């Protein structure tokens, strides 16, 4: 069955870094566009970063551009989100998503808390 398992979340001080991972199984990872979303308490889920399947083109929300980097390893069926210069407002549950045409899969999320 399809699984997306996020890991790497935790508690970090402002200005710190975290690297999230999302390990995929049960589908052909290399054919899917992969994204990271986040949802803060009381807010809607928002797109953070996306990476395409073939060319690996990337796009970022303006709030994270220059601080976050999305990457993928198709051989390991894993997508990453390197988060640097973290801010208090980056606190949220982070989800990975796999999408191809009308098929979409979500992970269960990993909590990122930025606090001093």
C-alpha positions in Angstrom: 0.0 0.0 0.0 1.0 3.6 -0.5 3.0 5.1 2.4 4.6 8.5 2.9 6.4 8.7 6.2 7.8 12.1 7.3 10.6 12.4 9.9 13.1 14.9 11.2 10.8 17.3 12.9 11.4 18.6 16.4 12.1 21.6 18.6 14.6 24.1 17.4 15.6 27.6 18.4 15.1 30.6 16.1 17.8 30.8 13.6 18.4 27.0 13.8 18.1 24.4 11.1 16.2 21.1 10.5 16.1 18.6 7.7 12.8 16.9 7.1 12.6 13.6 5.2 9.7 11.9 3.5 10.2 8.2 2.6 7.7 6.9 0.0 6.7 3.4 -0.9 3.9 1.6 -2.7 4.0 3.7 -5.9 6.5 4.8 -8.6 8.1 7.7 -6.8 10.1 9.0 -9.8 6.8 9.7 -11.7 5.4 12.0 -9.0 5.7 15.6 -8.3 6.6 16.0 -4.6 5.6 18.8 -2.3 5.9 20.0 1.3 3.0 21.7 3.0 2.5 23.0 6.5 -0.4 23.8 8.7 -0.1 26.0 11.8 -2.7 25.9 14.6 -5.8 27.7 13.5 -4.6 28.3 9.9 -5.1 26.6 6.6 -2.7 24.2 5.1 -0.3 26.0 2.8 2.2 25.0 0.1 5.8 25.4 1.2 7.8 23.9 -1.7 7.4 21.7 -4.7 9.8 19.7 -6.9 8.9 18.1 -10.2 9.5 14.5 -11.1 11.6 14.7 -14.3 13.6 17.9 -14.3 13.5 18.5 -10.6 12.4 22.0 -11.0 11.6 23.7 -7.7 9.3 26.4 -6.5 8.8 27.9 -3.0 6.4 30.0 -1.0 7.7 33.6 -0.7 7.8 33.2 3.1 10.5 30.5 2.8 12.4 31.4 -0.3 16.1 31.6 0.3 15.8 29.7 3.6 14.3 26.3 2.7 15.5 23.9 0.0 13.6 21.0 -1.4 15.4 18.0 -3.0 14.7 14.5 -3.9 16.5 11.2 -4.3 14.6 9.0 -6.7 16.8 6.0 -6.0 15.8 6.2 -2.3 12.2 7.3 -3.0 12.7 10.1 -0.6 12.1 13.9 -0.7 13.8 16.3 1.7 13.2 19.8 3.0 16.3 21.5 4.4 15.1 24.4 6.6 17.6 27.1 7.7 17.3 30.3 9.5 14.1 29.1 11.1 11.6 31.6 12.5 8.9 31.4 15.1 6.3 31.6 12.4 7.7 28.4 10.8 6.1 26.4 13.6 3.6 24.0 12.1 3.0 20.4 11.2 4.8 19.7 8.0 3.3 17.2 5.4 4.7 15.8 2.3 2.5 15.1 -0.7 2.9 13.1 -3.9 0.9 14.0 -6.9 0.5 12.8 -10.5 -2.4 13.9 -12.6 -5.4 13.1 -10.4 -3.6 10.8 -7.9 -2.5 12.4 -4.7 -1.1 10.9 -1.5 -0.3 12.6 1.9 1.9 11.7 4.7 0.8 11.8 8.4 2.9 14.9 9.2 5.8 15.8 11.4 5.8 18.6 14.0 8.3 21.5 13.7 8.4 23.8 16.7 10.5 26.9 16.6 10.9 28.4 20.1 13.4 30.0 22.3 
